Amino acid sequence: MAFIKKTVKVSDLRNGDTVEVGSKLETVSRVHIKHNELFGYTYKGDPFLRGITKVVFKVPIAGGGFRYE
């Protein structure tokens, strides 16, 4: 199984997304994303102003294609 990494804004994260924080993979929960008047959206209290790394898994399926999760 392969994966694709992409830097996104915290406001683009959704419940169930997988992110890489400190070389560890974490699943995003809606309680992790909050809106702060000063910084905008935060993930676990950190605004990640340069973006956060979202991980998408590329899963091979029967018939030769791929499914992205």
ZAMARGU-4260 file (C-alpha; in steps of 0.2 Angstrom, whole numbers, plus 5000, padded with zeros to 4 digits):
<rodrens>
0) 5000/5000/5000 | 5007/5017/4995 | 5002/5034/5002 | 5002/5052/4996 | 5007/5066/5007
5) 5000/5084/5004 | 5001/5100/5014 | 4984/5108/5018 | 4977/5121/5029 | 4970/5116/5045
10) 4953/5122/5039 | 4953/5110/5025 | 4954/5095/5037 | 4938/5084/5040 | 4933/5071/5053
15) 4942/5054/5048 | 4956/5062/5038 | 4974/5055/5042 | 4988/5068/5046 | 5006/5066/5050
20) 5012/5076/5065 | 5030/5073/5072 | 5032/5058/5060 | 5017/5049/5068 | 5001/5046/5059
25) 4985/5052/5068 | 4966/5051/5063 | 4957/5068/5064 | 4942/5069/5076 | 4930/5083/5076
30) 4935/5088/5094 | 4953/5091/5088 | 4948/5105/5076 | 4943/5121/5084 | 4941/5139/5079
35) 4952/5152/5087 | 4948/5171/5085 | 4967/5175/5084 | 4974/5160/5074 | 4959/5154/5064
40) 4957/5135/5064 | 4968/5125/5075 | 4972/5106/5077 | 4975/5101/5095 | 4978/5119/5099
45) 4992/5122/5086 | 4987/5133/5071 | 5000/5125/5060 | 5002/5141/5050 | 5013/5133/5037
50) 5000/5119/5034 | 4998/5102/5041 | 5003/5086/5031 | 4988/5076/5026 | 4991/5058/5021
55) 4980/5049/5008 | 4982/5030/5006 | 4983/5023/4989 | 4975/5005/4990 | 4976/4993/4975
60) 4959/4985/4970 | 4955/4970/4959 | 4955/4974/4941 | 4970/4985/4941 | 4964/5002/4948
65) 4967/5011/4964 | 4956/5017/4978 | 4961/5033/4988 | 4956/5033/5007
</rodrens>
